[in-house]
Amino acid sequence: MMTLNTGNSDAQSSAINGTFTTKEIQFKQTQRFGLCYVYYKVQSAGNLLFEVSLDGAAFKTLATIDMTAGVTRAKTQPIVIGDSANTVQFRFSNNTAAQTFELYGIEFYTKNLIR
C-alpha cells in the first residue's frame, strides 16, 4: 500500500502528475485562433506543459513553459495557436516531484471567419 503525503509527490518522493483542463469554449462562428499568453506564478523549479484541443481533436503541445522565468507573477512570450475551429480547450500539466503550479489566466486572440 502506498500512502500519499499532503504535497505533490508520493511517500517515496516520486512525481505525481498534476493536470488542469479547462472546459471547452464554444463559439457561434468559426474562429481563427492567433496568439495566446499564459499568466502563472513563478516557481523555484519546473516546467509547465501547455496543450490545446480544437474542435474536440487530440490535444497538441504548443509550449513548454519555464516556470522559473519572471518575478512572482509572469506572462509567457506569445504562443501561436494558428488554426481555425468552433471550439477550443486548454490543458496544463506538470510532473516534477515536489513542484506545484499556479495559473492566473489565459489570454487568447481570435478573429471571426466569414463563410
Long-range contacts (C-beta under 8 A, 24 or more apart in sequence): 7-98, 8-97, 8-98, 8-99, 8-100, 9-97, 9-98, 13-97, 13-98, 14-97, 15-95, 15-96, 15-97, 15-99, 16-95, 16-97, 17-93, 17-94, 17-95, 18-93, 18-94, 18-95, 18-100, 18-101, 19-91, 19-92, 19-93, 20-91, 20-92, 20-93, 20-103, 21-89, 21-90, 21-91, 21-92, 22-89, 22-90, 22-91, 22-106, 23-89, 24-53, 24-56, 24-87, 24-88, 24-89, 25-87, 25-88, 25-89, 26-86, 26-87, 27-86, 27-87, 27-110, 29-86, 29-112, 29-113, 29-114, 29-115, 30-84, 30-85, 30-86, 30-112, 30-113, 30-115, 31-84, 31-85, 31-86, 31-88, 31-110, 31-111, 31-112, 31-113, 32-83, 32-84, 32-110, 32-111, 32-112, 32-113, 33-81, 33-82, 33-83, 33-84, 33-85, 33-88, 33-108, 33-109, 33-110, 34-80, 34-81, 34-82, 34-108, 34-109, 34-110, 34-111, 35-78, 35-79, 35-80, 35-81, 35-108, 35-109, 36-62, 36-78, 36-79, 36-80, 36-81, 36-106, 36-107, 36-108, 36-109, 37-75, 37-76, 37-78, 37-79, 37-106, 37-107, 37-108, 38-63, 38-65, 38-75, 38-76, 38-79, 38-92, 38-103, 38-105, 38-106, 38-107, 39-73, 39-74, 39-75, 39-76, 39-103, 39-104, 39-105, 39-106, 39-107, 40-65, 40-67, 40-73, 40-74, 40-76, 40-101, 40-102, 40-103, 40-104, 41-67, 41-72, 41-73, 41-74, 41-101, 41-102, 41-103, 41-104, 42-67, 42-68, 42-69, 42-70, 42-71, 42-72, 42-73, 42-74, 43-67, 43-68, 43-99, 43-100, 43-101, 44-68, 44-99, 45-96, 45-99, 46-94, 46-96, 46-99, 46-101, 47-94, 47-96, 48-92, 48-93, 48-94, 48-101, 49-92, 49-93, 49-94, 50-76, 50-79, 50-90, 50-91, 50-92, 51-90, 51-91, 51-92, 51-93, 52-81, 52-88, 52-89, 52-90, 52-91, 53-88, 53-89, 53-90, 53-91, 54-81, 54-83, 54-84, 54-85, 54-87, 54-88, 55-85, 55-86, 55-87, 56-87, 56-89, 59-89, 59-91, 67-94, 67-99, 67-101, 73-104, 81-108, 84-113
